[in-house]
Amino acid sequence: MRNLKRLLAAGLIAICCASAGCSIGPIVRNKYVLVYPGKPMTVLDSATVLGRYLDGTGGDAKQNIGGWVAMPPEHWEAIQRALTKQHSEAK
């Protein structure tokens, strides 16, 4: 009888932990930031993200992006064109 009570108590604790989200080992969470055209934003959390370089090398890197300004690819391409134009006019 005593072993049955211990077994039931252990089962109840295991069920409570499982339903509360407790687990053994790491938990991986993915968060996505959607940046819409016309709405650039500043990243307020310190977060390390996996990214790909835009310089054509195709390399991936992990980078902390806390405080960065995020923008859609169209905005970045417009800035890149403007910088290229300024650089060619300066020569």
C-alpha positions in Angstrom: 0.0 0.0 0.0 2.8 2.3 0.9 4.6 1.7 -2.5 1.3 2.3 -4.3 1.0 5.7 -2.7 4.6 6.6 -3.6 4.0 5.5 -7.2 0.8 7.5 -7.5 2.5 10.6 -5.9 5.5 10.3 -8.4 3.0 9.9 -11.3 1.1 12.9 -10.2 4.3 15.0 -9.9 5.4 13.8 -13.4 2.0 14.7 -14.9 2.1 18.2 -13.3 5.7 18.9 -14.5 4.8 17.7 -18.0 1.7 19.9 -18.2 3.6 22.9 -16.8 6.2 22.7 -19.6 9.1 21.3 -17.5 11.5 19.1 -19.3 14.8 17.5 -19.0 17.3 19.1 -21.3 17.4 22.3 -23.4 14.4 23.8 -25.0 14.8 25.4 -28.4 12.5 28.3 -29.4 12.4 30.0 -32.7 11.3 33.6 -32.9 10.7 35.4 -36.2 10.6 39.1 -36.8 8.5 40.2 -39.7 9.5 43.6 -41.1 7.0 45.1 -43.6 7.8 47.5 -46.4 7.7 51.1 -45.2 8.0 50.0 -41.5 11.7 49.6 -40.6 12.3 48.9 -36.9 15.0 48.8 -34.2 15.6 45.5 -32.4 15.2 46.1 -28.7 16.1 42.7 -27.3 19.6 41.4 -27.2 19.3 38.3 -29.4 21.8 36.2 -31.3 20.6 35.2 -34.7 21.8 33.1 -37.5 22.2 35.1 -40.7 23.7 35.0 -44.2 26.1 37.6 -45.6 24.8 39.8 -48.4 28.1 40.3 -50.1 27.7 37.3 -52.3 30.0 35.0 -50.4 27.0 32.9 -49.2 28.6 32.4 -45.7 26.5 32.1 -42.6 27.3 33.7 -39.2 25.8 34.0 -35.7 25.5 37.7 -34.7 24.1 39.6 -31.7 21.6 42.1 -33.2 20.5 44.0 -30.1 20.0 47.7 -31.2 20.2 47.0 -34.9 17.8 48.6 -37.4 15.9 45.9 -39.3 14.4 46.6 -42.7 12.9 44.7 -45.6 15.2 43.6 -48.4 13.7 46.3 -50.7 14.8 49.0 -48.4 18.3 47.6 -48.1 18.6 47.3 -51.9 17.6 51.0 -52.2 20.2 52.0 -49.7 22.8 49.9 -51.4 22.0 51.6 -54.8 22.2 55.0 -53.2 25.6 54.3 -51.6 26.9 52.9 -54.9 25.8 56.0 -56.8 27.4 58.3 -54.2 30.6 56.3 -54.4 30.7 56.5 -58.2 29.9 60.2 -58.2 32.7 60.9 -55.7 35.4 59.5 -58.0 
